[in-house]
Structure formats: C-alpha cells, structure tokens
Amino acid sequence: MTKHTPTPWWTESERRPEKHGDQKTTITQKDFDIASCFGTGETAEDGANAAHIVHCVNLHDELVAALENLVAVSEPDETGFVCTSDVERVLDEARGVLYKNKAEGNSNV
C-alpha cells in the first residue's frame, strides 16, 4: 500500500477574484499541495472543513498509537496479571492526546 504524504499538514486560503471572489483553500505539506477545497467564500464553513480534515489527519497516528497502547497494557500477561502502573501511565498518555485535540478547539472530533 502506498503511504500518504507525511504530516503535519496545514491549510492556506486565498480569494480568487477571477472566479468572482470564490475562496480556494489548499491542504498542503511543505511545497506539495495535497488537495484543494473550493467554495463561494460566503461562509467560514469552507475553510473550517479543510481545517477539520487537516486536524484529523495530523492527530490520527497519535490517537491510533494511544489506543494500541491502551489495548496492549489492558490485556493480562500469561499469568493473568495486569500491571496497573502501566495502565495508568498509558491512560495519562491517551488523556494528553485527547487534551491536545480539545486545546486546539476541536472538542467535537
């Protein structure tokens, strides 16, 4: 499977007078444009949609890693033992990723 463009991604917006003031929001990484979102520019929703896509992509790997770690430390070893200090440490890491999401203004993600 082909890998996606590495993160972090971000957005850049521009008005397009030649298109009667339409808004073009580009999702980009360094000098590589990943996608462009076009809208009338009449609402902030167009740019917010692109920003939401970028936010989700940028946090995806961290969130998956946090979930994988939670599953790994929650499963008992061959003796049936679950190390509660490992669980607490990994929960704290997961809380950190969730806090990062909320701190960036995306509590509904």
ChimeraX attribute file (.defattr): number of C-alpha atoms within 10 A of each C-alpha:
attribute: neighborCount
match mode: 1-to-1
recipient: residues
	/A:1	3
	/A:2	4
	/A:3	5
	/A:4	7
	/A:5	12
	/A:6	10
	/A:7	15
	/A:8	13
	/A:9	20
	/A:10	19
	/A:11	22
	/A:12	14
	/A:13	16
	/A:14	12
	/A:15	15
	/A:16	14
	/A:17	9
	/A:18	7
	/A:19	10
	/A:20	10
	/A:21	14
	/A:22	16
	/A:23	22
	/A:24	20
	/A:25	23
	/A:26	20
	/A:27	20
	/A:28	19
	/A:29	15
	/A:30	10
	/A:31	6
	/A:32	10
	/A:33	15
	/A:34	14
	/A:35	12
	/A:36	14
	/A:37	15
	/A:38	16
	/A:39	16
	/A:40	16
	/A:41	18
	/A:42	10
	/A:43	10
	/A:44	11
	/A:45	12
	/A:46	18
	/A:47	20
	/A:48	13
	/A:49	13
	/A:50	21
	/A:51	19
	/A:52	14
	/A:53	14
	/A:54	19
	/A:55	19
	/A:56	15
	/A:57	16
	/A:58	16
	/A:59	16
	/A:60	13
	/A:61	12
	/A:62	15
	/A:63	16
	/A:64	12
	/A:65	14
	/A:66	21
	/A:67	14
	/A:68	13
	/A:69	18
	/A:70	19
	/A:71	12
	/A:72	14
	/A:73	19
	/A:74	16
	/A:75	13
	/A:76	11
	/A:77	11
	/A:78	7
	/A:79	6
	/A:80	8
	/A:81	10
	/A:82	14
	/A:83	13
	/A:84	11
	/A:85	10
	/A:86	15
	/A:87	18
	/A:88	13
	/A:89	14
	/A:90	21
	/A:91	17
	/A:92	13
	/A:93	17
	/A:94	20
	/A:95	13
	/A:96	13
	/A:97	17
	/A:98	18
	/A:99	14
	/A:100	14
	/A:101	18
	/A:102	13
	/A:103	10
	/A:104	9
	/A:105	10
	/A:106	14
	/A:107	11
	/A:108	6
	/A:109	10
